[in-house]
Amino acid sequence: MNVEVTPLPGIGVRKDFALGNGRRVGVVTHRDGKIELIVSKSDDPDACLASLPLTADEAGALANLLGAPQLVAQLREEHREVPGINTKQMPIKSASPYNGRTLGDTGMRTRTGVSVVAVMRAGQVHPSPSPDFTFTAGDVLVVVGTAEGLESAVKILHHG
């Protein structure tokens, strides 16, 4: 996928790519920090059909929604031929006892045998987080292990 980066003098930067139908989808990052999700008109890729302003948190959540499934799909494909290994996304919710605490505090690997292979946060992938990695509400953990281990991990993240 070819992402085009276009400086917008006095405004910021536009980053977008072409869809199969000819429309372009992208993001305008303004100099003042504002973020807009944009969709072009099909007959004029330079004309905006829709613009949706996003806060930084909203942009991060959207990036996690789009990025985590791709990462999980890739891991599933890589583990397809390894029987008994599963991959799952696990969100850190604001009510989680581990919101604001570290991966090490969960005892996840010791208690369940699963591995947290990445954390998606605000559109950024944090691969192989260390035990001192601090979780925050909105993080999406990508976890690999047995079905039983993954079930136990979900319970830990929800109830401690």
N, C-alpha and C positions, 0 to 999 in steps of 0.2 A: 504494500500500500504506500503510495507516494503522498506524503504530507507536505503541503506547500506552506511556507512561512512568508508572510507579506508584511513588511513594516507599514504602519499607518501613521504618517507624520502628525505629531500633535495629539494622537489618540492612543496608540499602543502597537500591538502586534496581532495579526490575524493568522491563525494556523488552521488549515482545513484540508479536506481530501474529497475526491469525487466518488460518489456512489455509482452503482451500476446504471441507474436511471438518468445520470447526467447532473443531478443536483449535487451540491457541495454541502458538507456538514463540517462545522468547525467551532472554534472558540476565539473570541476576541478578548485579549487581556489588555485592559486599559492601563495607562501610566499611573492612574490613581489607585490601582489595585482591583477595580471592578472587573468582573468576569461575565461574559455573555456567551451563551450557546446560540449558534446561528445556523440557519438553513437557507440556502439560496433558492431562487426561483429556477424552475427547470429550463426556462427559455433564456435566462440571463444569469449565469453563474456569479456575476458581480453584484447582482441585486438581491437584497435580503427578503426572503419570504416571511421568515419568523425569527425573532430574537427573544431569548429568554434570559433575563439577568439572574445570576446565581451568586450566593454568598460563597465564601471560601469553603465553609463546611458543606454546603450543598454540592459544590463542584467536587469535593473530595468524596462525598457519598456516591455521587453519580459515577465517578471514576472507579470506585470500589465495585459498584454494581456491574460495570462493564469489564473491569480487569480481572476480578477474582474468578469468574466462571471460565475465562480463557486459561488462566493458570491451572485451575483444577482440571479442565479438559486435557491440557497437555500432560499433567501428572498422571491422570487416569490412563491415557494412551501409553505412557511410558511403563506403567505398572500393569498393563492389560494382561501380560503373559506371566505375571507373578500371582499365583493363586493365594487368596486370603488377604491381599493387601488392598485397602480402600483409601480413597481420598475424599475429604469433606471440608466444606467451608463452615466456620463457626464464628458468628458475630460476638463481639463484646458489647453488651447492652449497658445502658447507664445503671441499671439495677444490679448488674453482675457484681459479686463480691470481689472480683479481680479488676474492676475498673479503677485505674490509678495504682495498680500493684504490678509486680513483675512476673514474668514467665516462671522464674524460679519459685515464686511464692505458690504457684499452682501445684507444684510437684507432679505435673502432668505426666512426664515420661516415667517416673518411678511408680506412680499410682495406676497408670493405665497401659503403659508400654507404647503409647503413640508418640509421634514426633511432630512438633510444630515446625513445618518446613519454610513457612513464610508468613508475614503479616502484611496485609494491604491496609494502608492508611493514607487517606486524602489523595488517592490516585498513585501513590508510590508503593513499590514492592520493597519490603524489608526481608531479604532472604536469610534463612538460617539465623533467626534471632537468638541472641545469647540469653542466659538465665537472668541477666539484669535488664532486659528489655522491658520497659514499662508499658502496659496496655492502657488504652484510653477508649472510652465509649465511641463506637463507630468503627473500630478496628475489625477487620475480618481475618481470622486465622485460617490458614490452609494447613490441614492436619492429615497425616498419613498413619495408618495402622490397621489393626483388625477391626471388624464390625463391632465386636464387643468393646474393644478399647475406645473406639470412637463414641459409642453410646455413653460410656463412663465419662469421657472427656466433656461431652455436652452437659452432663449432670454436674460435673465439677464447676464448669464455667457459670452455670445458672445458680447453683446452691452452695458451692464451696466444698 
